[in-house]
Amino acid sequence: MLGALTHDGDVDVRAMKRLIQASRPLQITFHRAFDMTRDPLQALDAIIGLGADRLLTSGQRTTAEEGMQLTKQLVDRTDNRLTVMAGAGINGSNVRQILEATQVREVHASGSVPRNPALATGEVRFGDRSRVTSVQRVRELIAAMS
């Protein structure tokens, strides 16, 4: 996954061309930097024009569930020129709704839980180190998609 934006919040096409060229023949997923772009439809067109294979997005919201409306617009606009993958806050209780509402064919989910639930009581987060993937959460996600 990669992504680059200008200071103005547009896709940095020049930087992305270099990154994509250096990364091929690997598939290219433009990551959630997309969710910080100032004009998501213009950004999508730029990403498609660059030849990216996939876009990971939460629909420019905190979670994929909150961003379903924009994600659906993005899926419709791609006309199968790239794959839109929903991500952020996806779990077994909301994945079916997200798949149906947005028509995405791929999702990105951590299936994680706090590493030490007894200490996970406040708003302080320490990135990935404070969470760990849960086999049970992953099983719930798979079951919900089946």
C-alpha positions in Angstrom: 0.0 0.0 0.0 1.1 3.5 -0.8 -0.2 6.9 -1.3 1.0 10.5 -1.6 -0.8 13.8 -1.3 0.2 17.4 -2.1 0.0 20.0 0.7 -3.3 21.1 -0.9 -4.9 17.7 -0.4 -4.7 16.4 -3.9 -3.2 13.2 -5.1 0.5 13.9 -5.8 0.5 12.4 -9.3 4.2 13.1 -9.8 5.3 11.3 -6.7 2.8 8.5 -7.2 4.1 7.8 -10.8 7.6 7.3 -9.3 6.3 5.1 -6.5 4.2 3.0 -8.9 7.0 2.6 -11.4 9.4 1.4 -8.6 6.7 -1.0 -7.2 5.7 -2.8 -10.4 5.0 -5.6 -11.1 3.4 -5.7 -7.6 -0.3 -4.7 -7.4 -0.8 -1.1 -6.2 -3.2 -0.2 -3.5 -3.6 3.5 -2.8 -4.0 3.6 1.0 -6.2 5.7 3.2 -4.3 8.9 2.5 -7.2 9.1 0.0 -9.5 9.8 3.0 -7.7 13.1 3.5 -8.1 14.4 -0.1 -10.1 17.6 -0.5 -12.1 16.3 -3.5 -12.6 12.6 -3.4 -14.1 12.2 -6.9 -11.2 14.1 -8.5 -8.8 12.1 -6.4 -10.4 8.8 -7.5 -10.0 9.9 -11.2 -6.3 10.6 -10.6 -5.8 7.3 -8.9 -7.5 5.5 -11.7 -5.4 7.5 -14.2 -2.2 6.4 -12.5 -3.2 2.8 -13.0 -3.6 1.7 -9.4 -5.3 -1.6 -8.9 -7.1 -0.9 -5.7 -8.2 1.9 -3.3 -8.5 1.5 0.4 -11.0 3.9 1.9 -13.4 4.5 4.8 -15.4 6.9 2.6 -13.6 9.9 4.2 -15.1 9.1 7.6 -13.7 7.6 10.8 -15.2 4.2 10.0 -16.2 2.4 6.8 -19.7 2.1 8.2 -20.0 5.9 8.6 -18.5 6.4 5.1 -20.8 4.0 3.2 -22.5 6.7 1.1 -19.3 8.0 -0.5 -17.8 4.5 -0.8 -20.9 3.5 -2.9 -20.4 6.6 -5.1 -16.7 5.6 -5.6 -17.6 2.0 -6.5 -20.1 3.3 -9.1 -17.7 5.8 -10.5 -14.8 3.3 -11.0 -16.8 1.4 -13.7 -14.5 -1.6 -12.8 -11.3 0.3 -13.6 -10.0 -0.4 -10.1 -11.2 -2.2 -6.9 -12.5 -0.2 -4.0 -11.8 -1.8 -0.7 -13.6 -0.6 2.4 -11.6 -0.4 5.6 -11.7 1.0 9.2 -13.8 -0.4 11.9 -15.1 -3.4 10.0 -16.2 -6.3 12.1 -18.6 -9.2 12.2 -21.5 -7.1 13.2 -21.3 -4.5 10.3 -19.5 -6.2 7.4 -22.6 -7.6 5.7 -24.3 -4.1 5.8 -21.1 -2.5 4.4 -20.8 -5.1 1.6 -24.5 -4.7 0.6 -24.7 -0.9 0.9 -21.5 -0.1 -0.9 -21.2 -3.1 -3.3 -17.4 -3.4 -2.5 -16.0 -6.8 -3.1 -13.1 -6.5 -0.7 -12.8 -5.3 2.9 -9.8 -4.6 5.1 -10.2 -5.5 8.8 -7.8 -6.0 11.6 -10.0 -8.3 13.7 -8.2 -6.8 16.7 -8.9 -6.5 20.4 -6.9 -4.6 23.1 -3.7 -6.4 23.9 -4.5 -5.9 27.6 -8.3 -5.3 28.0 -7.8 -4.3 31.7 -5.7 -1.3 30.6 -7.9 -0.3 27.6 -10.2 2.0 29.5 -9.3 5.5 28.3 -8.9 7.3 25.1 -5.1 7.0 25.0 -3.9 4.8 22.1 -0.4 3.7 21.3 -0.9 2.6 17.7 -0.7 -1.1 16.7 1.2 -2.1 19.8 -1.9 -1.7 22.0 -4.0 -4.1 19.9 -3.6 -7.7 18.8 -5.5 -9.8 16.2 -8.2 -12.0 17.7 -8.8 -15.4 16.1 -12.4 -15.2 17.4 -13.0 -11.7 15.8 -11.6 -13.0 12.5 -13.9 -16.1 12.6 -16.9 -13.8 13.3 -16.0 -11.7 10.3 -15.6 -14.7 8.0 -18.9 -16.1 9.2 -20.7 -12.9 8.7 -19.5 -12.7 5.1 -20.4 -16.3 4.3 
